Amino acid sequence: QVHLVESGGRLVQAGGSLRLSCAVSGRTFNRYDMAWFRQAPGKGREFVAAITSVGGTDYSNSVKGRFTISRDNPNNAVYLQMNSLQPEDTAVYFCAAKSYYSAQYIYWGQGTQVTVSS
């Protein structure tokens, strides 16, 4: 079983930065692909960024160049560095995990709220 706990969300002004963290339980963290998703009020959950078990990364067009995903395998953690935040980045941010050979993310955290004021 994999347990994910996000932290780092808070209220920030437009143009500011935040770093979200995701602590992951489990003995085989380095075999998981990890991702961040977000859900804004009244909208569906959308993909933000992903990092594979071997460090390859992918980003949505809306955050490319502003957000950076990284992982710390010895400490079972994933991070999302968010710069140049805009009000449209306001959402609950979720950490997700899947085995490297799986197609879908099946482990999810509870989410952390990010609010960007204009």
N, C-alpha and C positions, 0 to 999 in steps of 0.2 A: 504494500500500500504506500502511496505517495501523498504527502501532506504539504500544501503550499500556503505560506503566509506572506501577504504583501504588507509593505509599510512605506511611509514617506510622503503620502499624499497630504496636501493642505491647501489653504488659500494663498494664491500668489498673484502679483500684479502682471499685467500684460508686459511681455518683454523679459520677464524673469525666467529663472531656471529652477528645476527640481530634479532630484534623483530618487527614483523609486527602487525599492529593494524587494526581492522575493526570496525568502528562506525556504529551502526544500529539504524535506526529510527523505530518507532512503539511502541505501548503500550503493546504488548504481547510478548516481546522478550523472556521471559522465557519459552514460549511454542514452540520456534523454535529450530530445530536441525541446527547446524552451521558446515560449513566445509571450508577448504582451498583447492583450486585446483591450478595447475600451467600449463603454456604452454610455452615450449621452442621454439626457432626459428625453423620453419619448421616441428614442431611436433604437435600432437593433445593435447587437454587439458587432464591432468591426475590428478587423486585424490592424495591429499597429506595427509590430516588429517581431522578428524571430531570429533565433540563433541555433544552429544545429549542434549535434554532439561533437562535431569536429571544428566548430567555430565559424562556419559560414553564416552570413547574415542576410536578411531581407527586410525591406521596409515598405510601408504603404507610401504612395506618392504624397499624401498629405503631411507626412512627417519627415520625409527623406531630406537630409541635410540639416535637420534641427534636432532629431533624436538619435541616440546611440544606444544599442543594446550590447551588453557584455555579460560574461559569465565568469565565475570564480569556482572552478571545480573542487579544489581542496576544501573550500568552505561551503559547498552546496548552495550557492547563491547566484542569482541573476539580477542584473541591474538595468534600469532604463534611465539614461541621462537625457533630460528634456530641456532644451534651450529655446530661446525666443518664443516662449509660450504665448498663445493667443486665446482669446475667449472661446473660440471654437474647439479648443483642446479640453474644455471642461467636460469631465466624464468620470465615471467609475472605471478604474484601470484594474484589469485582471491579469494575473500570471497563470500560464497554462503549461502543461508538460505532456509529452508523449514519448513512447519508446522510439528509438531512431528508425525502426523498421515499420512503425505504424503510420497510417494515413491521417488519423484524426487525433486531436488533442482530447485526452480523456480525463486528465487531472486538472482541477481548477482551484484557485484560491477564492477567498471571500470578496476580494476587491478592496481598493483604497481610493478614496475620493480626492480628485484633483479639481480645484475650482480656480479659474483664471478670471480676474476682474479687469475690466477695461478702464 
